[in-house]
Amino acid sequence: MTVQIFRTPEQVAPELGMRPTELRRYVRESGICTRLSKNRMMLHEDDVAKLVTWVRERNAPTPEEQEQDPFA
């Protein structure tokens, strides 16, 4: 059995439920990845966990966006 330390965004994207282009955009925006060369980014399991946290925080509603209770 071969153990992969680093995986490409194309390999990880289906596991996260997103398209590879979407994952690559998030990786570029967040800077969470391991660069092997100028145009080659790879993801370690730690990178994937950090990226999931980053996406969840990025999409979390701000206090102004949260639904306001009209009876409060």
C-alpha positions as CSV (number, residue, x, y, z in Angstrom):
1,M,0.0,0.0,0.0
2,T,1.3,3.4,-1.0
3,V,0.9,6.3,1.4
4,Q,0.5,9.7,-0.2
5,I,1.8,12.5,2.0
6,F,0.8,15.3,-0.4
7,R,-2.2,15.3,-2.7
8,T,-3.3,17.6,-5.5
9,P,-6.4,19.8,-5.2
10,E,-8.0,17.6,-7.9
11,Q,-7.7,14.6,-5.6
12,V,-9.0,16.4,-2.5
13,A,-11.8,18.5,-4.0
14,P,-14.4,15.6,-4.4
15,E,-13.9,14.6,-0.7
16,L,-14.7,18.2,0.3
17,G,-17.7,18.4,-2.0
18,M,-16.4,21.1,-4.2
19,R,-15.0,21.5,-7.7
20,P,-11.2,21.5,-8.2
21,T,-11.2,25.1,-9.5
22,E,-13.1,26.2,-6.5
23,L,-10.6,24.5,-4.1
24,R,-7.7,26.1,-6.0
25,R,-9.2,29.5,-5.6
26,Y,-9.7,29.0,-1.9
27,V,-6.1,27.8,-1.6
28,R,-4.8,30.9,-3.4
29,E,-6.9,33.2,-1.3
30,S,-6.0,31.6,2.0
31,G,-2.4,30.8,1.3
32,I,-2.9,27.4,2.9
33,C,-0.9,24.9,0.9
34,T,2.5,23.5,0.2
35,R,4.1,24.9,-2.9
36,L,6.4,22.5,-4.7
37,S,7.1,24.9,-7.5
38,K,5.7,28.2,-8.9
39,N,2.6,26.6,-10.4
40,R,2.3,23.4,-8.4
41,M,0.4,23.4,-5.1
42,M,-0.1,20.3,-3.0
43,L,-2.1,19.7,0.1
44,H,-1.1,17.8,3.3
45,E,-3.8,16.5,5.7
46,D,-3.0,19.4,8.0
47,D,-3.5,21.8,5.1
48,V,-6.9,20.3,4.3
49,A,-8.0,20.7,8.0
50,K,-6.8,24.3,8.1
51,L,-8.5,25.0,4.8
52,V,-11.8,23.6,5.9
53,T,-11.7,25.8,9.0
54,W,-10.8,28.8,6.9
55,V,-13.7,28.2,4.5
56,R,-16.1,27.8,7.5
57,E,-15.0,31.0,9.2
58,R,-15.0,32.9,5.9
59,N,-18.6,31.9,5.2
60,A,-19.8,32.4,8.8
61,P,-22.3,35.3,9.0
62,T,-21.1,38.5,10.6
63,P,-23.2,39.9,13.5
64,E,-24.8,42.4,11.0
65,E,-25.8,39.6,8.7
66,Q,-27.4,37.4,11.3
67,E,-31.1,37.5,11.4
68,Q,-32.5,40.2,13.7
69,D,-35.3,39.3,16.1
70,P,-38.0,42.0,15.4
71,F,-39.5,41.4,18.9
72,A,-36.3,42.0,20.9
